[in-house]
Amino acid sequence: MTEAPLVLALCGGVGGAKLALGLYRLLGSGLTLVVNTGDDFTHLGLRVCPDLDTVTYTLAGRVNPDTGWGRADETGQFMAALAELGGEDWFFLGDRDLALHVERTRRLAAGESLSAVTAAVAAAYGITARVLPMSDRPVATQVETDAGTLAFQHYFVRERCQPRVRGLHYQGAAQAAPHPDLLAALADPMLGAIVLCPSNPWLSIDPLLALPGVRAALAAAPAPVIAVSPIVGGQAIKGPTAKIMAELGLEVSARTIADHYRDFLDCLLLDHSDAALAADLPGSRVAATVMRSEADKVALARAVLEAASDCRGGKRGRGKNEVSAT
Ligand code: FO1
């Protein structure tokens, strides 16, 4: 049995991976990362799992520092040759990144589970934290837009997040069992903290919360649940979070994030620039949440763990108005 994690972090996307790295620097093998797989798709016959790969490359120190996804030491010969043939070149697959997609596709076709393949890749890259897909069954985030319903990568990459979002749904989530180790960790009284990384709630966290039993397990979890707001000063640090919130008719504010997670959240970490919001967000705390350097990522991870240990002391049952005040 894999050793029980000290901290469980839920993440997806580039922003989430940054805090994941900070937590990894502090916790090493004590960290389990549960990663969104709603962005996954089969492309050119290959099973591509972008958020698993973004976290894996980030923890391995191999991620492209400019994009936050894909590999740092990358070339594009395959894509150039594909374009010559009129192949689909809207989704960049680097020459070295391809090896991961080819090997994963081979192992899945041989009957291995996504979590087994993910663990083998993490081990190959010397990662000691546990990287876990949220489920071994496929879930596909579908984005309902004014240009019709789009598969996630068609919305996010091919259409560059331009279509106006009307809603989202997570195809297959109701039939996809959460990974058993996720549910076990959520129920574990020895767990020190459950961290929601500053990922896009609608694109990267909600697919996870849509899995049967996960939301209830979070609400019942003995461990404190800490989220870092992906909205800072009314803006998203990266990606379409603010645009999607506005298109869904939501206030683009950390307040909306607290509300989105209200049924299980113990503490929301706000950036210093949103300190004024702290007064009417019980359980919130202020920290430097914008991560530019690795030192920023570690400092934010430390602030998250401090918030968790403070929450743990004052933790009571959780109801809508019972978020612990700190
Ligand atoms: N994001 C892009 O904006 N353009 C791309 O061409 C692209 C390719 C890509 C290839 C592999 C991979 O793991 C991620 C990739 N991403 C790309 C990011 C991907 O769209 C992720 O889903 C986002 O980072 C959101 O999680």
Boltz pocket constraint, residues with backbone or C-beta under 6 A from the ligand:
constraints:
  - pocket:
      binder: B
      contacts: [[A, 12], [A, 13], [A, 14], [A, 39], [A, 48], [A, 49], [A, 50], [A, 51], [A, 53], [A, 54], [A, 69], [A, 70], [A, 90], [A, 91], [A, 92], [A, 93], [A, 97], [A, 153], [A, 156], [A, 157]]
      max_distance: 6.0
